[in-house]
Amino acid sequence: MELYVKHFSELTTEELFEIYKLRALVFVVEQNCAYQDVDDADKQAYHLWLKDENDIVAYSRVLPKGVKHSEVSIGRVISARRRCGLGSKIVRSGIEVAKNKLNAERIFIEAQSYAREFYEKSGFKQNGNEFMEDGIPHIPMILTF
């Protein structure tokens, strides 16, 4: 299993295709949620993924301050193989990228509400009320170093 960290400008066409394919599978097909997953924020993001011999098995993106939120943010977190630690590993990697590449002192996420405990294990704390986004309940969370 190998971790890749690339800014959008460094991605190959094949890597971008595989990332978008996985994101569409999870966020659009599996969650039955028609929304615009691909956005302009992707162009400013660091994209992180874990890959086994053949496939991307976990993914997230890290956005600089001001792209979508006033803080550095992590989003689009996916683990294609659930309950085996890959989600935690990609979140930890995102935190490191936020610290090391974007000098983050705080990281903001909009977590799907059911995943609250998952993010709390990485140190995130809820910092606002639940809200609906694309028909799915979310909560704002923040991690401060």
Order of alpha helices (4+ residues) and beta strands (2+ residues): beta-alpha-beta-beta-beta-alpha-beta-alpha-beta-beta-beta
